[in-house]
């Protein structure tokens, strides 16, 4: 199984790491190209480009200036332990058994505006670059054009002909993938909550549920679509009633 998720704006470079392992990102050369473009921008330009506060513009201005290769354990951190947003709280990688890391490394892929695709143990330096940013780079008007077919091609190289492909990324990030070019169908789970008597997607809960589903897959060693429907973390359960498309199974609570 291959699973794609989004990165997070919130980063953690302080918590003690549960492993000493670290691998190199596949698209580090592209990340260097992007950083060279970003490090030439002023704080004011970064603030406008990313619609962020002066404080965040200052922080990321410094990050781009300090970006350096090669990546090692002193200047970078494994991606799955560096991101700490809602999805990653649901995944809770810090509490995963170390012998599960090999399966996580084989299955999980993190889509990134800066790094393209990251495996869980791929080293990364702190950054902020959302996939939807209109960064003009080379002859491309945005990051979707910059990454082009690279990420889809990379996933296809890894995918077996009958392997499950699970999309747990946000729309902003999954737009960088061309699903019609993938060699296997895409399964995109939907997480809904009852609120005021109505069933709806609540962003905060849905994000955490995506991470919890990754954790469920790792905990239970899920390899089939049927097994996926057994997801029951955080009070969610598969709903045949609300599922209209088997490639978009709906989980409710």
Residue, then its C-alpha position, 0 to 999 in steps of 0.5 A: x500500500x502507498x499512502x499520501x498525506x499533506x505536510x504541516x505548517x507547525x514544525x517540531x525540531x525539539x522533541x527527542x527522536x525515537x530513532x537515529x535513522x535518516x534517509x535523503x530526499x529524492x528531490x533534494x536538487x529541486x529543493x535547492x533550486x526552490x530555496x535559491x529562489x526564496x532566499x533572494x526575496x526580502x522579508x516584505x516580499x515573503x510576507x506578501x507572497x505567502x500572506x503571513x505575518x511579519x514575524x513568520x516572514x522574518x522566521x522563514x527569511x532566516x530559514x532560507x538563508x540558513x538552508x545548507x546541504x548535504x543534509x545530516x542528523x545535525x542540520x536536519x530531521x526526519x520528516x515524520x518527526x518534524x511535522x507536528x500538525x493535526x494529521x501528525x497528532x493523529x499518526x503519533x509517530x513518536x509512539x510507533x514501535x521501531x520495528x514498524x518504521x520499515x513498513x511506514x517508510x515503505x508505505x507513507x509519502x508526504x507531499x511537499x511544496x519544497x521537497x516534492x515527496x518525502x518518505x517518513x525518515x527523509x531528512x528535511x530542514x525547516x521551511x514554509x512553502x505551501x503547494x498552492x503558493x504562486x511562486x514563479x520559478x524558472x518558466x513555471x508560474x506556480x509550484x504545480x507547474x514546477x513539479x509537473x509530472x515528477x511526483x506522479x512518475x515517482x509514485x508510479x515507479x514505486x507502485x506495484x500493478x495491484x497495490x492499493x493507493x490511498x489518498x489522505x492528502x488535502x485537495x491543495x496538495x493532491x492537486x499536484x498528482x495526476x491520478x489519471x496517470x497513476x497505474x492503480x485506482x485512487x482510494x480517497x476516504x472521507x471523514x464526517x461528523x454529526x454536528x447539530x443533527x447534520x453530517x458534515x466534514x469538519x476540517x480539524x477532525x478530518x485532518x486528525x482522522x487522516x493521521x489516525x487512519x495511517x496509524x490504524x494501517x500500521x498498527x493492524x498491518x492493513x493491506x486490503x481495501x476490506x481491511x481499510x473499512x475496519x477503521x474504527x479509531x477516534x470513534x469513526x466507523x465505515x458507513x455503507x449508507x453514506x458511501x456512494x462510491x467505493x473509491x470514496x468510502x465514508x467514515x462517520x461518527 
